[in-house]
Amino acid sequence: MIQKKRKLVDLAQEIREGQPVYGNHHKTYIFQHTTFEETARLYRIPFQTRNLLINEHGPTHVDAHAEVSPEGKTIDKEPLERYYTSAICLDLSHLKPRSYITKEILQLALDNSGLDIREGDTVLLYTGTYERTRHDPDRYLNENPGLDREASLWLAGKGVVNVGIDAASVDSPADPDLSCHAVCRERPTMTNTEHLANLDKVAGKRFTYIGFPLKIEGGTASPIRPVAVLEET
């Protein structure tokens, strides 16, 4: 019997000061709270701790329905099942900055990959935005392609529960309607994950996706450490 091996691919960007965030989101700050020197005066074994000040939507994160709907579930009330699913990643790295990802583009990417979309899937979109612009915050926030309304509805109609992207938003910066977020508001069975990394390592593959949120009371989103689990023979 052939024993299957599992390979884990880290899909998260680092949480760090200076990471690109939108102007209406709080910047990330990481600062010392206690030092070894301070605790050495109180305890036999000294320790240190740091504080994190971050926006729910700042680092790699998953949105709750409450972000876009006053009646939506907050992140602590969302079902955990939607963050532990079968998944695929489509290669869209050829698309131009600020362009729209259409239903036809998604279908062509599916055909080229030999993959299919199954009910309950997570679908990740590899655009190459993070790789190309990670050292230029302004470009990173303003040059990604994003899903148009028809493509977003098409994904929701196929039973996709989570759509993720290696960029600051699943919407194109050129899209004033924020089409994918609007569809997620209308179709609460689908959410979105943003600021992913390393999607080139899973593009064109089917795998298990794990991206559990923190249990933030009343949260509109949550930072996550998403992982792709690939089975190898």
C-alpha positions as CSV (number, residue, x, y, z in Angstrom):
1,M,0.0,0.0,0.0
2,I,1.4,3.4,-1.0
3,Q,1.6,5.8,1.9
4,K,0.4,9.3,1.0
5,K,2.5,12.2,2.2
6,R,1.1,15.6,3.0
7,K,2.7,18.9,2.1
8,L,1.7,22.1,3.8
9,V,1.9,25.4,1.9
10,D,1.7,28.5,3.9
11,L,-0.6,31.0,2.2
12,A,-0.3,33.9,4.6
13,Q,1.6,37.1,4.3
14,E,3.6,38.2,7.3
15,I,2.0,40.5,9.9
16,R,4.5,43.4,10.1
17,E,4.7,47.1,10.6
18,G,4.5,48.9,7.3
19,Q,2.4,46.2,5.6
20,P,0.1,47.8,3.0
21,V,-3.4,48.7,4.3
22,Y,-6.2,50.8,2.8
23,G,-6.4,54.4,4.1
24,N,-9.7,53.6,6.0
25,H,-8.0,50.8,7.9
26,H,-5.8,51.2,10.9
27,K,-2.0,50.7,10.2
28,T,-0.3,47.7,11.8
29,Y,1.8,48.4,14.9
30,I,3.9,45.9,16.9
31,F,5.6,47.1,20.0
32,Q,7.2,45.8,23.2
33,H,5.0,45.4,26.2
34,T,7.3,43.7,28.7
35,T,11.0,43.0,28.5
36,F,13.3,40.3,30.0
37,E,14.9,42.9,32.2
38,E,11.6,44.0,33.6
39,T,10.2,40.5,34.4
40,A,13.6,39.3,35.8
41,R,12.9,41.5,38.8
42,L,9.6,39.7,39.5
43,Y,10.0,36.1,38.4
44,R,12.6,33.4,38.5
45,I,12.2,32.8,34.8
46,P,12.0,36.1,32.9
47,F,10.0,36.5,29.8
48,Q,9.0,39.1,27.2
49,T,5.7,40.0,25.4
50,R,4.7,42.3,22.6
51,N,1.5,44.1,21.7
52,L,-0.2,43.9,18.3
53,L,-2.4,46.8,17.0
54,I,-4.0,45.7,13.8
55,N,-7.2,46.2,11.8
56,E,-9.4,43.1,11.3
57,H,-8.9,43.6,7.5
58,G,-5.2,44.5,7.6
59,P,-3.2,41.3,7.3
60,T,-4.2,38.1,5.5
61,H,-7.8,37.8,6.6
62,V,-11.2,36.4,5.9
63,D,-14.3,38.6,5.9
64,A,-17.5,38.0,7.9
65,H,-20.9,38.7,6.4
66,A,-21.2,41.4,9.1
67,E,-18.7,43.5,7.1
68,V,-21.1,44.2,4.3
69,S,-24.5,43.6,6.0
70,P,-25.9,45.1,9.2
71,E,-27.9,41.9,9.6
72,G,-24.9,39.6,8.8
73,K,-23.3,37.1,11.1
74,T,-20.1,38.3,12.8
75,I,-17.0,36.3,12.5
76,D,-17.5,34.4,15.8
77,K,-20.9,33.2,14.6
78,E,-19.9,32.1,11.1
79,P,-19.8,28.3,10.6
80,L,-16.3,26.8,10.9
81,E,-17.0,24.4,8.0
82,R,-16.5,27.1,5.4
83,Y,-12.9,27.5,6.4
84,Y,-11.9,23.9,6.1
85,T,-12.8,22.8,2.6
86,S,-11.7,21.2,-0.6
87,A,-10.2,23.9,-2.8
88,I,-8.7,24.8,-6.2
89,C,-6.4,27.6,-7.3
90,L,-6.8,29.2,-10.8
91,D,-3.8,30.8,-12.6
92,L,-4.8,34.3,-13.6
93,S,-1.3,35.8,-13.4
94,H,-1.5,36.9,-17.1
95,L,-4.2,39.5,-16.4
96,K,-3.5,43.2,-16.6
97,P,-3.5,45.4,-13.5
98,R,-6.9,46.9,-12.5
99,S,-8.7,44.6,-15.0
100,Y,-11.9,42.6,-14.4
101,I,-12.0,38.9,-13.9
102,T,-15.0,37.7,-15.9
103,K,-16.9,34.5,-16.0
104,E,-15.3,33.7,-19.3
105,I,-11.8,34.2,-17.9
106,L,-12.6,31.8,-15.0
107,Q,-14.0,29.2,-17.3
108,L,-11.0,29.4,-19.6
109,A,-8.7,29.0,-16.5
110,L,-10.7,26.0,-15.4
111,D,-10.5,24.4,-18.9
112,N,-6.7,25.0,-19.1
113,S,-6.2,23.5,-15.6
114,G,-8.4,20.4,-16.0
115,L,-10.0,21.3,-12.7
116,D,-13.7,21.7,-11.9
117,I,-15.6,23.7,-9.2
118,R,-17.5,21.6,-6.8
119,E,-20.2,22.6,-4.3
120,G,-18.6,23.7,-1.1
121,D,-15.2,24.5,-2.6
122,T,-12.9,27.4,-1.8
123,V,-11.6,29.0,-5.0
124,L,-8.3,30.9,-4.9
125,L,-7.2,33.3,-7.6
126,Y,-3.5,33.5,-8.4
127,T,-3.0,36.9,-9.9
128,G,0.7,37.4,-9.1
129,T,-0.1,40.8,-7.6
130,Y,1.7,40.1,-4.3
131,E,4.8,38.8,-6.0
132,R,5.0,41.8,-8.4
133,T,4.2,44.6,-6.0
134,R,5.0,43.5,-2.5
135,H,7.8,46.0,-2.1
136,D,5.6,48.9,-3.4
137,P,2.6,49.5,-1.1
138,D,0.9,52.0,-3.5
139,R,1.1,49.5,-6.5
140,Y,0.0,46.6,-4.3
141,L,-3.2,48.5,-3.2
142,N,-4.0,49.8,-6.7
143,E,-2.9,47.3,-9.4
144,N,-4.8,44.0,-8.8
145,P,-7.4,42.5,-11.1
146,G,-10.7,41.7,-9.5
147,L,-13.9,39.8,-10.0
148,D,-16.8,41.5,-11.8
149,R,-20.4,41.0,-10.7
150,E,-21.2,38.3,-13.2
151,A,-18.2,36.2,-12.3
152,S,-18.9,36.6,-8.6
153,L,-22.5,35.5,-9.1
154,W,-21.3,32.5,-11.2
155,L,-19.0,31.4,-8.4
156,A,-21.7,31.8,-5.8
157,G,-24.1,29.9,-8.0
158,K,-21.7,27.0,-8.2
159,G,-21.7,26.7,-4.4
160,V,-18.3,28.3,-3.7
161,V,-18.1,29.2,0.0
162,N,-14.9,31.2,-0.1
163,V,-13.1,33.0,-2.8
164,G,-9.5,34.2,-2.1
165,I,-6.9,36.3,-3.8
166,D,-3.2,37.3,-3.5
167,A,-4.1,41.0,-3.4
168,A,-5.6,43.6,-1.1
169,S,-9.1,43.0,-2.5
170,V,-11.2,40.5,-4.5
171,D,-12.5,43.6,-6.3
172,S,-10.6,45.6,-8.9
173,P,-9.5,49.0,-7.8
174,A,-11.3,50.3,-10.9
175,D,-14.6,48.9,-9.7
176,P,-16.6,51.5,-7.8
177,D,-19.4,49.0,-7.1
178,L,-17.1,46.5,-5.2
179,S,-18.8,43.8,-7.1
180,C,-17.6,40.7,-5.3
181,H,-18.2,42.2,-1.9
182,A,-21.7,43.2,-3.1
183,V,-22.4,39.7,-4.2
184,C,-21.1,38.3,-0.8
185,R,-23.6,40.7,0.8
186,E,-26.5,39.3,-1.3
187,R,-25.2,35.7,-1.0
188,P,-24.1,35.1,2.6
189,T,-23.2,31.5,1.7
190,M,-20.0,32.9,0.1
191,T,-17.3,34.9,1.8
192,N,-13.9,36.2,0.6
193,T,-10.3,36.0,1.8
194,E,-7.7,38.7,0.9
195,H,-3.9,39.3,1.2
196,L,-2.9,35.7,0.4
197,A,0.6,34.7,-0.6
198,N,2.4,31.8,-2.3
199,L,-0.5,31.0,-4.6
200,D,2.0,30.2,-7.4
201,K,2.8,27.0,-5.4
202,V,-0.8,25.7,-5.6
203,A,-2.0,27.2,-8.9
204,G,-3.6,24.5,-11.1
205,K,-4.0,22.1,-8.2
206,R,-6.8,20.7,-6.0
207,F,-6.0,20.6,-2.3
208,T,-7.5,20.9,1.2
209,Y,-7.8,24.5,2.4
210,I,-7.6,25.4,6.1
211,G,-8.1,29.1,7.1
212,F,-9.8,29.3,10.5
213,P,-10.5,32.8,11.8
214,L,-9.9,34.0,15.4
215,K,-13.0,34.0,17.6
216,I,-13.4,37.8,17.7
217,E,-16.6,38.8,19.4
218,G,-18.6,40.9,17.0
219,G,-15.8,40.7,14.4
220,T,-16.3,41.9,10.9
221,A,-13.3,39.9,9.8
222,S,-10.3,38.1,11.2
223,P,-6.6,37.7,10.5
224,I,-5.8,34.0,9.6
225,R,-2.9,31.7,8.9
226,P,-4.3,29.9,5.8
227,V,-2.7,26.6,4.7
228,A,-3.0,24.4,1.6
229,V,-2.7,20.7,2.3
230,L,-1.4,18.8,-0.7
231,E,-1.4,15.0,-0.9
232,E,1.7,13.5,-2.6
233,T,2.4,9.9,-3.4
